[in-house]
């Protein structure tokens, strides 16, 4: 058993939090500028303090730990998020929507999150687990995984595990190089994160700082400034050149991009490594003791000072250490452990195969039960729902053992409304024939659309042969370019909104001289190529209804590489003039929805062979869509009209 004196433990925790705050203050004013900087280090850079989600979410988890203790399960994280986080941005907003609709991690981080699942939102909240598990990197990484899967997958999960392990080791290591190298043992050696970190370390041994920064930008660069591989690579580079000096944080700031994350992560790890007592007095003065928390963190106690945050962190860390035989925190004085409710089991569930009940396609639910009690448990797990066939599973588990069972999710014979945004179901756990706990879950639904088309028009402007090198031996034939391309963004009005509405009302939309079919997306993001054959330039229409109980305003958000035209209630409300790369909000338009049924028609004019699209609604409330949460109450539904 290794020992860590309480004063030294407190010293390193305080150093870590001061480093975290220093990086947040430095980086926040230039966050999102995707360029390298030339900024001189001065006291004026610290004149304003800022709340920062990098720290906010660690205060959130600390509050959870103080209430629940160390025996955490994934659902604890998603439930605490649901109750206390109002951040609408990027992966945070996607996770919030998923959780509101009944998913829990890891589903909340994986489902409908294709664009931001490898962003910086979870690597930046890694330090808390290292601080609670000093000298226990494997344990810290395990908690980090439960944390990260709330809103991320893949690289970001491994990045948080890695950084948490590094933070845990920094309590006993003295070399930043050793910490960074040894941390690799706690993530998959075949994973992208491991390979990226090793690549940066190798580059650093061969090239100077600016050359490596350029290579990172070139190889890992991303249009999304929050992309984790690029920013974690910058963080590793800055730490390798830190010399354990806080003055090096200005070099980290020069790397730009997700600047507050880069500098704050580097500052936190350096702060743990050297401890508060060894920080320069100038830096202590610059950072001060004030702690600011974002107003989007609601309903929890937030400390006002860094020293109070440190005291609460150490209080929880003592609790963790007293349940562990590897590390002992000594000389505790009056620091007493806190009491938390006893847990006798853990249950996690994951939708390994999402059902599409509207098309009678079953899904699969993996349920894992672990016995935390000191005696054998007879367990019965039951699932009940108005929409699913009920099932029951009997288990007999010895202390400390767990079992995973995969259960099929079939639709029962009860009809369900196409307006539902989620199909709820409940899991009941009976231990020794006594109901111990009920878990409320849900399966998100994405409504349905009519796909009308594609409509294809040849481009007569391309018929002419090459003037110097004829395309064919026969001059009567059109050019090779004509033979391989069609019209882009045709001026032809293949369908008009009122025409579509009449065809739907008369129920003869499928009898026309163009392809028409009904789509049932499994996420906001789906590919239209699954519903027709062929490639090339073409025009397609998507049509649906939105029914509301009252007048309301929403944002319609679309991601597509096509030209877009949108009609709401037969009136044009949006028309793109340039092509954009696809991301969830590359196009957005205000929807002034009227009470009752509203029509929505979207025309897509494709230029390249990318027929995927992402469509979702965001709440409005007088804010830009980036500042608005994804809507969870309104549904796209045309089936009832057909």
C-alpha positions in Angstrom: 0.0 0.0 0.0 1.3 3.4 -1.0 0.8 6.3 1.3 -0.1 9.9 0.6 -0.1 12.5 3.3 -3.3 14.5 3.4 -1.5 17.9 3.2 0.4 16.7 0.1 -2.8 15.4 -1.4 -4.5 18.7 -0.8 -1.5 20.6 -2.2 -1.7 18.7 -5.5 -5.4 18.9 -5.8 -5.3 22.6 -5.3 -2.5 22.9 -7.8 -4.6 21.0 -10.3 -7.6 23.2 -9.9 -5.5 26.4 -10.1 -4.0 25.1 -13.3 -7.4 24.3 -14.7 -8.7 27.8 -13.9 -5.5 29.5 -15.3 -6.0 27.7 -18.6 -9.7 28.6 -18.7 -9.0 32.3 -18.1 -6.3 32.4 -20.8 -8.0 30.4 -23.4 -11.7 31.5 -23.2 -11.3 34.9 -25.0 -9.9 33.3 -28.2 -11.7 29.9 -28.1 -12.8 28.8 -31.6 -10.3 30.8 -33.7 -8.7 28.1 -35.7 -5.3 29.6 -36.1 -1.9 29.8 -34.4 -1.4 32.9 -32.3 1.4 35.3 -31.1 0.2 36.5 -27.7 2.6 37.9 -25.1 2.2 36.6 -21.5 1.1 39.5 -19.2 -1.0 40.1 -16.2 -3.6 41.8 -18.3 -4.6 38.5 -19.8 -6.0 37.6 -16.3 -8.0 40.7 -15.7 -11.3 38.9 -16.4 -12.5 35.6 -15.1 -14.8 33.3 -17.0 -17.0 30.4 -16.2 -15.9 27.4 -18.2 -17.6 24.1 -19.0 -14.2 22.4 -18.6 -14.6 22.9 -14.9 -18.4 23.2 -14.6 -18.9 19.6 -15.5 -16.3 18.4 -13.0 -18.1 20.3 -10.3 -21.3 18.5 -11.5 -19.6 15.1 -11.0 -18.2 16.0 -7.7 -21.7 16.9 -6.5 -22.8 13.5 -7.7 -20.0 11.7 -5.9 -20.7 13.6 -2.6 -24.3 12.4 -2.8 -23.9 8.9 -4.1 -20.4 7.8 -3.1 -17.9 5.7 -5.1 -20.2 2.8 -6.2 -21.4 4.5 -9.3 -23.1 3.1 -12.3 -23.5 4.7 -15.8 -27.1 5.7 -15.2 -26.0 7.9 -12.3 -24.1 10.1 -14.7 -26.9 10.5 -17.2 -29.5 11.1 -14.5 -27.3 13.8 -12.9 -26.8 15.3 -16.3 -30.6 15.3 -17.0 -31.3 17.1 -13.7 -28.5 19.6 -13.6 -27.1 20.5 -17.1 -28.7 23.0 -19.5 -25.9 23.3 -22.0 -27.4 23.2 -25.5 -24.2 23.0 -27.6 -23.0 20.3 -29.8 -22.6 16.9 -28.1 -24.0 18.3 -24.9 -27.3 19.1 -26.6 -27.5 15.8 -28.4 -26.9 13.9 -25.1 -29.5 16.1 -23.3 -32.1 15.2 -26.0 -31.2 11.5 -25.9 -31.5 11.4 -22.1 -34.8 13.3 -22.1 -36.2 10.7 -24.6 -35.2 7.8 -22.3 -31.6 6.8 -23.2 -28.8 6.4 -20.7 -25.1 6.1 -21.3 -23.5 4.6 -23.3 -26.6 5.0 -25.6 -26.9 8.7 -24.8 -23.4 9.4 -26.2 -23.6 7.0 -29.2 -27.1 7.5 -30.5 -27.8 10.2 -33.1 -24.3 11.7 -32.4 -22.3 11.1 -35.6 -20.8 14.6 -35.8 -19.7 15.5 -32.3 -19.1 12.1 -30.8 -15.3 12.7 -31.0 -15.2 16.2 -29.7 -13.6 17.8 -26.7 -16.5 17.9 -24.3 -15.4 14.9 -22.2 -11.6 14.9 -22.4 -11.7 18.4 -20.8 -13.4 17.0 -17.6 -10.9 14.2 -16.9 -9.0 15.6 -13.9 -11.7 14.9 -11.3 -11.3 11.1 -11.6 -7.5 11.3 -11.2 -7.9 13.5 -8.2 -10.4 11.1 -6.6 -8.2 8.1 -7.4 -4.6 9.4 -6.7 -2.1 6.7 -7.7 -4.8 4.5 -9.2 -4.8 5.2 -12.9 -6.8 2.1 -13.9 -9.5 3.0 -11.5 -9.6 6.6 -12.6 -9.9 5.5 -16.2 -12.9 3.3 -15.4 -14.8 6.2 -13.9 -13.8 8.4 -16.8 -15.3 5.9 -19.2 -18.7 6.0 -17.5 -18.4 9.8 -17.6 -17.4 10.2 -21.2 -20.0 7.8 -22.6 -22.8 10.2 -21.5 -22.1 12.3 -24.6 -19.2 10.7 -26.6 -17.8 7.5 -28.2 -14.5 6.1 -29.4 -11.6 8.6 -29.4 -13.1 11.0 -26.9 -13.8 8.2 -24.4 -10.2 6.9 -24.6 -8.8 10.5 -24.4 -10.7 11.1 -21.1 -9.5 7.7 -19.8 -6.0 8.5 -20.7 -6.0 12.0 -19.2 -7.7 10.7 -16.0 -5.0 8.0 -15.7 -2.3 10.7 -16.2 -3.8 12.9 -13.5 -3.9 9.9 -11.1 -0.3 9.1 -11.7 0.8 12.8 -11.4 0.3 12.4 -7.6 3.3 10.1 -7.4 5.3 10.8 -10.5 7.8 13.6 -10.9 8.3 13.7 -14.7 5.7 14.8 -17.2 7.3 12.6 -19.8 6.9 9.5 -17.6 3.3 10.4 -16.9 2.5 10.8 -20.6 4.3 7.6 -21.5 2.8 5.5 -18.7 -0.7 6.8 -19.3 -0.7 4.9 -22.6 -1.0 1.6 -20.8 -4.5 2.5 -19.7 -6.0 2.7 -23.2 -6.3 0.4 -26.2 -2.9 0.2 -27.9 -4.8 -0.3 -31.2 -7.0 2.7 -30.7 -6.7 6.0 -32.6 -6.0 7.9 -29.3 -3.1 5.7 -28.4 -1.6 5.9 -31.9 -2.1 9.7 -32.0 -0.3 10.3 -28.7 2.5 8.0 -29.7 2.8 9.8 -33.0 3.0 13.2 -31.3 5.7 11.9 -28.9 7.7 10.5 -31.9 7.3 13.7 -33.9 8.5 15.7 -30.8 11.7 13.6 -30.7 12.5 14.5 -34.3 11.2 18.0 -35.0 11.0 21.4 -33.3 7.8 22.7 -31.6 6.4 24.7 -34.5 7.1 21.9 -37.0 5.2 19.4 -34.9 2.3 21.9 -34.4 2.1 22.2 -38.2 2.1 18.5 -38.7 -0.7 18.1 -36.1 -2.7 20.8 -37.9 -2.1 19.1 -41.3 -2.8 15.5 -40.3 -5.4 15.9 -37.5 -6.9 19.2 -38.5 -10.6 19.4 -38.6 -13.2 22.0 -39.6 -14.9 21.4 -36.2 -12.7 23.4 -33.9 -13.7 21.1 -31.0 -12.4 17.9 -32.7 -10.7 16.0 -30.0 -7.8 14.3 -32.0 -6.4 17.7 -33.1 -6.8 19.4 -29.7 -5.5 16.5 -27.6 -2.5 16.3 -29.9 -1.9 20.0 -29.3 -2.2 19.4 -25.5 0.3 16.6 -25.6 2.7 18.8 -27.6 2.4 21.6 -25.1 3.0 19.3 -22.1 6.1 17.8 -23.7 7.6 21.3 -24.0 6.4 22.6 -20.7 9.4 21.8 -18.6 6.9 21.6 -15.7 6.7 25.4 -15.9 3.4 27.3 -15.7 5.0 29.9 -18.0 4.7 27.3 -20.7 1.0 27.8 -20.7 1.4 30.8 -23.0 3.0 28.4 -25.6 -0.1 26.2 -25.3 -2.2 29.3 -25.9 -0.4 30.0 -29.1 -1.8 26.8 -30.5 -5.3 28.3 -30.8 -8.3 26.2 -31.9 -10.2 24.9 -28.8 -7.8 27.1 -26.8 -9.3 27.0 -23.4 -9.5 23.2 -23.4 -5.8 22.9 -24.5 -4.4 25.3 -22.0 -6.7 24.2 -19.1 -6.0 20.5 -19.6 -2.2 21.2 -19.7 -2.4 23.5 -16.7 -4.4 21.1 -14.6 -1.9 18.2 -15.2 1.1 20.5 -14.5 -0.6 21.8 -11.4 -1.1 18.3 -10.0 2.4 17.3 -10.9 4.2 20.2 -9.2 1.6 21.0 -6.5 0.3 24.4 -5.4 3.2 25.1 -3.1 5.6 25.1 -6.0 3.6 27.3 -8.2 5.1 30.8 -8.8 3.5 33.4 -6.6 2.8 35.5 -9.7 0.6 32.8 -11.1 -1.2 32.3 -7.8 -2.0 36.0 -7.8 -3.0 36.0 -11.5 -5.6 33.2 -11.0 -6.8 34.3 -7.5 -9.3 32.3 -5.6 -12.7 33.2 -7.2 -14.6 30.3 -8.8 -17.2 31.1 -11.5 -19.7 28.4 -12.6 -21.9 28.7 -15.7 -25.6 29.4 -15.1 -26.4 26.3 -17.2 -25.3 24.2 -14.3 -28.5 24.2 -12.1 -29.8 22.7 -8.9 -26.5 21.8 -7.2 -24.2 23.4 -4.7 -21.3 25.2 -6.4 -18.4 26.3 -4.3 -17.4 30.0 -4.6 -13.7 29.5 -4.3 -10.9 27.2 -5.6 -9.9 26.4 -2.0 -13.5 25.3 -1.2 -13.6 23.2 -4.4 -10.3 21.6 -3.3 -11.7 20.8 0.2 -14.7 19.1 -1.3 -12.6 17.2 -3.8 -10.3 15.9 -1.0 -13.4 15.0 1.1 -14.6 12.8 -1.7 -11.1 11.5 -2.4 -10.7 10.3 1.2 -14.0 8.4 0.9 -12.7 6.7 -2.3 -9.3 5.8 -0.7 -10.9 4.3 2.4 -12.7 1.8 0.1 -9.5 0.8 -1.6 -6.4 -1.2 -0.4 -3.8 0.2 -2.8 -3.6 3.8 -1.6 -3.8 5.2 1.9 -4.3 8.9 2.6 -2.6 9.5 6.0 -2.6 12.2 8.7 -6.2 13.1 8.1 -6.7 15.2 11.2 -10.4 16.1 11.4 -11.3 15.1 7.9 -14.1 12.6 8.3 -15.7 10.4 5.6 -19.3 11.1 4.5 -22.1 8.7 4.5 -23.9 7.6 1.3 -26.7 5.1 0.6 -25.7 1.5 0.5 -26.0 -0.2 -2.9 -26.6 -3.9 -3.2 -26.5 -4.1 -7.0 -25.8 -2.3 -10.2 -27.9 -2.6 -13.3 -26.9 -1.2 -16.7 -28.8 -1.5 -20.0 -27.8 -0.8 -23.6 -29.8 -0.9 -26.8 -27.4 -2.9 -28.9 -29.9 -3.0 -31.8 -32.5 -0.2 -32.1 -36.0 -1.5 -33.0 -38.2 0.1 -35.6 -41.6 -0.8 -34.2 -43.5 1.1 -36.9 -42.1 -1.4 -39.4 -42.2 -4.3 -37.0 -38.4 -4.7 -36.9 -37.3 -6.0 -33.5 -34.4 -4.7 -31.5 -32.1 -6.0 -28.8 -31.5 -4.8 -25.2 -28.4 -5.9 -23.3 -29.0 -5.9 -19.5 -26.1 -6.3 -17.1 -26.7 -7.0 -13.4 -23.9 -7.1 -10.8 -24.4 -8.3 -7.2 -22.7 -5.8 -4.8 -24.0 -7.5 -1.7 -22.1 -9.9 0.6 -24.7 -12.7 0.0 -26.2 -14.6 -2.9 -29.0 -12.9 -4.7 -32.0 -14.3 -6.6 -32.9 -11.7 -9.2 -35.8 -11.2 -11.6 -35.5 -8.5 -14.2 -38.8 -7.6 -15.9 -39.6 -5.2 -18.8 -43.0 -3.6 -19.3 -44.3 -1.2 -21.8 -47.5 -0.3 -23.7 -45.6 -0.9 -26.9 -43.3 -3.8 -26.3 -43.9 -7.5 -25.6 -43.2 -8.0 -21.9 -40.2 -10.2 -20.9 -38.8 -11.5 -17.6 -35.3 -12.9 -16.8 -34.3 -14.9 -13.7 -30.8 -14.7 -12.4 -28.9 -16.3 -9.5 -25.7 -14.5 -8.6 -23.0 -15.0 -6.1 -21.5 -11.9 -4.3 -19.3 -9.8 -6.7 -20.4 -11.5 -9.8 -22.4 -10.1 -12.8 -24.3 -11.4 -15.8 -25.2 -9.9 -19.1 -28.3 -11.1 -21.0 -29.5 -9.9 -24.4 -33.2 -9.6 -24.7 -35.3 -9.2 -27.9 -37.6 -6.2 -28.2 -40.7 -7.0 -30.1 -43.7 -4.8 -30.8 -46.9 -5.9 -29.1 -50.2 -5.7 -30.8 -51.2 -2.4 -29.3 -51.3 0.5 -31.8 -49.2 3.5 -31.0 -49.4 7.1 -32.2 -47.0 8.3 -34.9 -46.7 11.5 -33.0 -44.7 10.0 -30.2 -41.1 11.2 -30.0 -40.1 8.3 -27.7 -41.6 4.9 -26.8 -41.3 4.5 -23.0 -40.6 1.2 -21.2 -39.7 0.3 -17.7 -37.3 -2.2 -16.2 -38.2 -3.6 -12.8 -35.6 -5.3 -10.6 -36.8 -7.8 -8.0 -34.2 -9.1 -5.5 -35.3 -12.2 -3.5 -38.9 -11.5 -4.7 -38.9 -7.9 -3.4 -39.1 -5.0 -5.9 -35.9 -3.0 -5.3 -35.9 -0.5 -8.1 -37.6 0.6 -11.3 -35.8 2.2 -14.3 -37.6 4.4 -16.7 -36.2 4.1 -20.3 -37.3 5.1 -23.8 -36.6 4.4 -27.4 -36.3 7.7 -29.5 -38.6 7.9 -32.6 -37.9 10.1 -35.6 -41.2 10.2 -37.3 -41.7 9.6 -41.0 -41.4 11.4 -44.4 -42.4 11.0 -48.0 -39.5 10.8 -50.4 -40.7 12.1 -53.8 -38.3 11.6 -56.7 -35.5 11.7 -57.6 -36.1 13.9 -60.6 -33.3 13.8 -63.2 -32.8 16.3 -66.1 -30.0 16.0 -68.6 -27.8 19.1 -69.1 -27.8 20.1 -72.8 -25.0 22.6 -72.2 -22.6 19.6 -71.9 -23.5 18.1 -75.3 -20.7 19.7 -77.3 -17.5 17.8 -78.0 -14.1 18.9 -76.8 -13.0 21.6 -79.3 -9.5 20.2 -79.8 -9.8 16.5 -78.9 -13.2 15.1 -80.0 -14.8 12.8 -77.5 -16.1 10.2 -80.1 -15.5 9.3 -83.6 -19.1 10.2 -84.5 -19.8 13.9 -84.3 -23.5 13.1 -83.8 -22.8 11.7 -80.3 -22.8 14.0 -77.2 -19.6 14.5 -75.2 -18.3 12.1 -72.6 -18.9 14.8 -70.0 -22.6 14.9 -70.9 -22.8 11.1 -70.8 -21.6 11.2 -67.1 -23.4 14.2 -65.7 -26.9 15.6 -65.4 -28.3 19.0 -64.6 -27.3 20.6 -61.3 -29.9 22.6 -59.5 -32.4 22.5 -62.4 -34.8 25.5 -62.7 -37.6 23.0 -63.4 -40.3 23.0 -60.7 -40.9 19.3 -60.7 -43.4 19.6 -57.8 -45.1 22.5 -56.1 -46.2 22.5 -52.5 -49.9 22.8 -53.2 -49.6 20.0 -55.8 -48.0 17.7 -53.2 -50.6 18.6 -50.6 -53.4 17.8 -53.0 -51.9 14.4 -54.0 -51.6 13.5 -50.3 -55.1 14.7 -49.5 -56.5 12.6 -52.4 -54.3 9.7 -51.3 -52.9 9.1 -54.8 -49.3 10.3 -54.2 -48.0 6.8 -54.9 -49.8 6.6 -58.3 -47.8 9.3 -60.1 -45.1 9.1 -62.7 -42.3 9.4 -60.2 -40.8 7.4 -57.4 -42.5 7.9 -54.0 -42.0 6.0 -50.8 -42.3 6.5 -47.0 -39.2 6.9 -44.9 -38.8 5.9 -41.2 -35.5 7.3 -40.0 -33.7 5.7 -37.1 -31.9 9.0 -36.3 -32.0 12.6 -37.4 -29.2 11.6 -39.9 -30.2 9.2 -42.6 -29.3 8.4 -46.2 -31.8 8.8 -49.1 -29.6 6.5 -51.2 -31.2 3.6 -49.3 -34.5 4.3 -51.1 -33.5 4.4 -54.8 -30.9 3.1 -57.2 -28.3 5.2 -59.1 -26.0 8.2 -58.6 -25.5 11.6 -60.1 -27.0 15.0 -60.1 -30.8 15.0 -59.2 -33.6 16.8 -57.4 -35.6 15.2 -54.6 -38.4 16.2 -52.3 -39.1 15.3 -48.6 -42.6 16.0 -47.3 -44.2 15.7 -43.9 -46.6 17.2 -41.4 -46.0 18.7 -38.0 -48.9 19.0 -35.6 -48.9 21.3 -32.6 -51.3 22.1 -29.8 -50.6 25.8 -29.9 -48.9 28.4 -32.1 -45.1 28.2 -31.5 -41.8 29.0 -33.1 -39.1 26.4 -33.7 -35.8 26.2 -35.6 -35.7 23.7 -38.5 -32.0 22.5 -38.7 -30.7 20.6 -41.7 -27.3 19.1 -42.5 -26.7 18.3 -46.2 -24.2 18.9 -49.0 -27.1 19.7 -51.4 -28.8 22.9 -52.3 -31.8 23.3 -50.1 -35.3 24.9 -50.5 -37.8 24.8 -47.7 -41.6 25.5 -47.9 -43.7 25.7 -44.7 -47.4 25.7 -45.3 -46.7 26.2 -49.0 -44.7 29.4 -48.4 -40.9 29.5 -49.2 -39.0 30.2 -46.0 -35.5 29.2 -46.9 -33.4 28.8 -50.0 -29.6 28.2 -50.0 -27.5 30.0 -52.5 -24.2 28.1 -52.0 -23.2 24.6 -51.2 -22.1 23.8 -47.7 -20.4 20.9 -46.1 -22.7 18.8 -44.0 -23.0 19.3 -40.3 -26.2 19.3 -38.2 -26.8 23.0 -38.5 -25.4 23.9 -41.8 -28.8 25.2 -42.8 -31.5 26.5 -40.4 -34.8 28.3 -40.8 -37.4 29.7 -38.5 -40.7 27.8 -38.4 -43.7 29.8 -37.2 -45.9 26.8 -36.5 -49.6 27.3 -36.3 -51.9 25.4 -34.0 -52.9 22.2 -35.7 -51.4 20.6 -38.8 -48.4 22.2 -40.6 -46.9 21.1 -43.9 -43.2 20.9 -44.5 -41.6 20.4 -48.0 -37.9 20.2 -48.5 -36.3 20.2 -52.0 -32.7 18.9 -52.3 -30.6 19.5 -55.4 -27.6 17.3 -55.3 -24.3 17.9 -57.1 -22.2 15.1 -55.7 -23.1 11.5 -54.9 -23.9 12.3 -51.3 -27.6 11.7 -50.6 -27.5 11.8 -46.8 -29.3 14.4 -44.8 -29.9 15.4 -41.2 -33.1 17.0 -40.1 -34.2 18.1 -36.6 -36.2 20.7 -34.7 -34.7 23.0 -32.1 -36.6 25.1 -29.6 -36.5 28.8 -30.3 -37.1 31.1 -27.3 -35.5 34.0 -29.1 -32.0 32.5 -29.3 -29.8 31.4 -32.1 -30.1 27.6 -32.8 -26.6 27.0 -31.4 -27.9 28.4 -28.1 -31.1 26.3 -28.2 -31.9 22.8 -27.1 -33.1 20.1 -29.5 -36.9 19.8 -29.3 -38.3 16.6 -27.8 -42.0 17.1 -28.1 -42.9 17.7 -31.8 -42.7 14.9 -34.4 -42.5 14.7 -38.2 -45.5 12.6 -39.3 -47.0 12.1 -42.7 -48.2 8.5 -42.2 -51.5 9.4 -40.6 -52.4 11.4 -43.6 -51.7 8.5 -46.0 
